[in-house]
Amino acid sequence: MSTAEGFEFGGVTVPYRGLAMGSTAVLIGSYLTILYDIANIAGDRGDLLLLAAGAFVGATLLARKLPVWVAFAVGTVLFVGGMFTYYATIPGGVDVISQAGQIIADNIALLTGLSILEMRKVGAWALGVAPATVFVPWYLVCRRRYVLAAASGGIALAFFVLTGDAGSLVTLAGMLGALGIVAFGTMARYGGTVGQIDVLVVALVAMILLSATMSVVPGGRASPILSNTGGGSGGGGGLVSNSARLSIQGSIELSPKVQYTVTASDSGYWKVASYDRYTGKGWIQTSGSSAYERQSPPPGSSYEIRQTFTVKATRADAMPAAWKPIRVLGNQRGNTRISSSGSLSPKRPLTKNQSYSVVSQVPSKIPSTLRNAGTDYPSDVRQRYTHVPESTSERLKGRTAEITNDAENPYDEAVAIEEWLETNKEYSLDVERPNGNVADSFVFDMDEGYCVYYATSMVVMLRTQGIPARFVTGYTSGQRTSEDTWVVRGLNSHAWVEVYFPDTGWVRFDPTPTDERVDAEQSIVETARTTGKTGIDAAGSENGTWTTTPATTTPTTTTPTPTTSEETNDTSNGSTNGAFPERRNGNNPGIGTSGPTSTTTTTNASAGSGGVHIEPPSKSQVLYAGLLLLGLLLIGRRTGLAERAYRSMWVRWQPRDEPDSDVERAFDRLEYHLSRKHRKRRPGETPREYISSLSHVGVDERAKRVGSLYEKTRYAGEVTRDNADEAVSLVNDIVRGAGRGGTNG
């Protein structure tokens, strides 16, 4: 119940001012949840909560003493100080004047779809912005500046919407909070009535419709205003993506269509991208890309693979190559970009039958050398590739310690984890995605999964032991069709693990069971061939897999001159300056790769199931639909549409009851119909007088008969079932326009 002062609940009146303050807390809480998730991933949850609590307390205390303009000054100082602290964590970042252009470009990138989580020092950034975004709106609502409080908090929320980090529920909660501040603040200042709640909910519905049907940024998150030069999917129907974010999904369908043909001096895993930041639900690249330059080989012993890839898909936004690619040959060199982690991508998508050639130096996986490699990791590698979210469970750390208990060095630990996953988990493309931490769920709660689950779990397990590891996507060798050619299909897309060893570099490990994966791939290909699908074969692949002879020689191993450069050890290439050096991207600094997630939630092709799978609505969809329905009902009530709709049904349809009730309702329907067509019955006018007065406009004998039956029921108390049936039937005819049309005016 609403009063002029507030709402009553259980005999207690909650003042509108209190509701406005509660709405402010909801608005601030909406984007604080985003910052909290960031702090969890970065390992700064405690510091964030402490800073936010301090800002709340400070704003509450200072609201009694400081004028508004001083509070804005304090908020500005908090924000500038926080940003200075953030830039201080980046080499050269504190030199604001010389880096002004880079800072502007990076912030434009954020406002056009670049996720905050793609920033390298994201934890420092979250701690820097939290105090100001809490202090200003809370101070303003304490000072009863409701519109300013909603505006300041709304700007903060809008920023996270523009970066794509605010999900639908967070955005909706923030919108509710901002609207509540203005509505309840207005009621607190000028008094309110329950009728104003209709206006509030109608405004909310409009906001929901706007947010659900319009993109905030032209082009949307997947296609920001500035050009997206980082590359996208490596091919249809696979796991491969060169996008900055990889969201782990449930069941997937892998395409049997050919994506590339490869001519190479040796087989290999064709790498597309690597990911360093684990969120608990997926992976993120925090490394930008720059114009291609020839790369240094890995520091330890390695062997050379020369490869030429020919695109067989309609287009390709990735450039797979064996790790580590050191040279791009031919005319595609100018169309190539390289990430700070060493992966290649095209500036412009490659089209069908275009080719590119790459020379790679693959680190030699010599167990004795790797066992003696030690743990003297470069600081950047240690900081970037050993971090796990702060919420990572202790049971996962404990289980990993048990598995690696007998290992005496990082190499043996990696082998132990790899073998444990291969032995204890089954391979399947048909799995249900867990709700919580994917690695924890796969290790403890799931019996089966596919390569993304295996690789994710191994990387996280290694990191809990302080061993640098990264999640990698690309393709397996594919189907070998001759001594030096391979056919790579979408189903050859794969995820694996790279582990860092001093004086060797990144070495591949693959915890996914090979035999089960190959069997699943062959089954999909054979099914596609049987059903007559096109694009399944190329370069003689329909003739079966070519097998080598015992005379095949071992690849030549070379030992390049070791280098101590951190660039060789996978740090940023030419990206040591600037406000966001990790986002360096050539002519468009600040923009990294972005695009669709790497997996699709479709039915496993090898499962043989048919029909259309309909997913149940998500919680956010149910909430949106419920609020939308409520808003539409209130709009209808406010505008009278609901009443008219009800009356329209009421006058046309009559449920049956006792005879006297049926006759009375039939006359009520007739009277309502006549009032809409002609005029209302005047006070003191009898039913007979009312109907007779309308005879000049065509009201016929049917209406008079209904009036007579009504008088008989009302005043004489004499009515039969036949009388009731007659009255209802006559009114039905009149209202629906059956028979003579005079009564319809």
NORLINNOR-V225831 format. One record per helix or strand of 2 or more residues. SS is the DSSP state (H for helix, E for strand). FROM is the first residue (numbers start at 1). LEN is the number of residues. If there is no record, write none. Layout:
# NORLINNOR-V225831
ss-><SS | SS>
from-><FROM | FROM>
len-><LEN | LEN>
This chain:
# NORLINNOR-V225831
ss-><E | E | H | H | H | H | H | H | H | H | H | H | E | E | E | E | E | E | E | E | E | E | H | E | E | E | E | H | H | H | H | E | H | E | H | E | E | E | H | E | E | H | H | E | H | H | H | H | H | H | H | H | H | H>
from-><6 | 12 | 16 | 45 | 68 | 100 | 116 | 122 | 146 | 168 | 195 | 221 | 245 | 258 | 270 | 277 | 282 | 289 | 301 | 315 | 321 | 325 | 330 | 336 | 344 | 350 | 355 | 367 | 379 | 394 | 410 | 426 | 438 | 448 | 451 | 469 | 479 | 485 | 490 | 493 | 505 | 514 | 541 | 557 | 581 | 605 | 619 | 641 | 659 | 687 | 695 | 701 | 721 | 742>
len-><4 | 4 | 27 | 18 | 21 | 12 | 3 | 21 | 18 | 23 | 19 | 3 | 3 | 7 | 6 | 2 | 3 | 3 | 11 | 2 | 2 | 5 | 6 | 4 | 3 | 2 | 9 | 5 | 7 | 10 | 15 | 2 | 7 | 2 | 14 | 7 | 4 | 5 | 3 | 9 | 5 | 17 | 3 | 3 | 3 | 3 | 21 | 12 | 19 | 7 | 3 | 16 | 16 | 3>
